[in-house]
């Protein structure tokens, strides 16, 4: 039969924890710390080797409280808070491949084949970078792009011309990180990205072109690098050459297969989920992809699980 531990009502099938948290980004860390603060036994499952791994690439922060000026600084603080959270365990390298929601518990299956169970789960798997194949305006048939722009090392770009596909926000972050860097960015983006360009439009290092279609090719002759064949949104054509190309198309939701309920865009609205499944962070909506909102939603999701365990309205 169920019992009561530290004020939290347990269930017969709660398993090894009151709460499973899937994903160790800002939302998942906030959920784990909040849950620990109200006495919940919490298991945080992180697929990578460290918490807030993506943030460790972000060299300039301007949208969080606490005086943090860089992603690595913020990530280290979040990891420290989780490490100090009473009753919280973390499993690294724990990639969840399926989530199953039952009437009395939630179970997840790991890539290793092992299962973890709890009374409730917070899913905070966030988003991952989109590829040209995910769009109708960009193509990279030879795989010439070096990777997502947020992974680029600013020091390695000094003195170079960089071709960027898409005008997502990592471009502004990179420019803020080193306002005096000697680098030229050629940015081809769909007209729908126009609102994202406000913070970079006046930067002398940036040339922005709205496009209908852009295709990456090899550089001309023996010249190393890449070229872009561009059909502009205004009806013209361009050919750009650059030393290197990066993807900055945006992000798409990273969903766990199983009993998550997704909308047409692949995001998982919190109100549409099964009763014991709580969604937090960027996975919720494309309009909520901010560190601050992710953290708040993680804490809120953990509290919803806590109130449900106590039989109180959320």
JOWONOR-V656878 format. One record per helix or strand. SS is the DSSP state (A for helix, B for strand). FROM is the first residue (numbers start at 1). TO is the last residue. If there is no record, write none. Layout:
BEGIN
ss->SS from->FROM to->TO
ss->SS from->FROM to->TO
END
This chain:
BEGIN
ss->B from->4 to->5
ss->B from->8 to->9
ss->B from->17 to->22
ss->A from->26 to->37
ss->B from->42 to->46
ss->A from->54 to->57
ss->A from->71 to->84
ss->B from->88 to->92
ss->B from->96 to->101
ss->B from->106 to->110
ss->B from->115 to->123
ss->B from->127 to->129
ss->A from->132 to->134
ss->B from->138 to->139
ss->B from->148 to->148
ss->A from->149 to->151
ss->A from->154 to->157
ss->B from->161 to->165
ss->A from->170 to->177
ss->B from->184 to->190
ss->A from->191 to->197
ss->B from->206 to->218
ss->B from->226 to->232
ss->B from->237 to->242
ss->B from->244 to->247
ss->B from->251 to->253
ss->B from->258 to->258
ss->A from->270 to->272
ss->B from->277 to->279
ss->A from->281 to->283
ss->A from->286 to->288
ss->A from->291 to->309
END
